[in-house]
Amino acid sequence: SISDERGRRGLILLGISLSLLGPMFLVLMQLDESISPFPYYASHAFSGVVSSTPAALSSLSDVIPSELRAPAFGMVLAGFSMGFAMSPMLAVVMSHFMVSIFALCISVGGFIFACLYMPETLSPESAAQARLKRLSERPPMNSQADVWKYNLMRPAKELMILNRNQLLRLLSALAFFSGCISEADHTLFLYYVEENFGFKDSDIAILFLIIGFMGIFVQTVMLKPFNNLLGERRVVIVAFLVGSLCNYLYGVADSKRTIFLSVTLASLTGMSFPTISAIKSNNVDEMEQGRIQGALYSLQSLAKALGPMMLRYVYNETKDGGGF
């Protein structure tokens, strides 16, 4: 919600600058083997304090009409998919150290580009309205203890926007559970195919190419026509139905061909997050775009933390035919 009052550009630049720490420490670790890996892991954890993604989606909401927000959010995810598709090829033509150098250079280049060309999309009028709204909702503060209490409780209060009405509660539940499953799939899927289908490096490279290029195709080509044809509600339904089918196919697959087919179809599930983000964006005030995107992204982060643990528990309970 800070971006609703102080602007999007500063938080986007701060988020990108924090994301540079991980690649930088990775390069330093390879230059000097005496360096502990702790700074690398700590920098990755610290970069999650400020993420540029919610501010970027809020920035799009400032300038994109409501009916085009889902495809616009999808274009952001298409950029991630492009990187996902291209990254396996780097390891083929470069050494591990050169890949690390390349990643750091790309990250620094992105930061410089954002510094030079990223505009501020939040209007002064919207910022003033958001500031007045927050001040009107702030409880009386008669002591320093009240100030500390307010600041400590503010993150939880900001998240309560997800509980504002039944629609936002339902969308939050959908985003949370889809985040749990998708992150668990990403974390455990490679172990599953390597153990049960003998996937090698070449198979995994093909897998990443399919995921990346299909993600680009779905977000850039299919999402907007689907939204126009079916409407946002039915797009979310289709995405979840396809996700259920793909996870079923993972379970009953008996060959690599079925895995590749399932991964291809699974790209359609990527339509759910930009569509849910757009529905939420369209159902709050313009002065609350940063708050709703930040709350949704926080929920996604929680889902990413809990999802792998949940499915590891299910795996441990069912791997020998017992439990459930």
Disulfide bonds with the S-S distance in Angstrom:
none
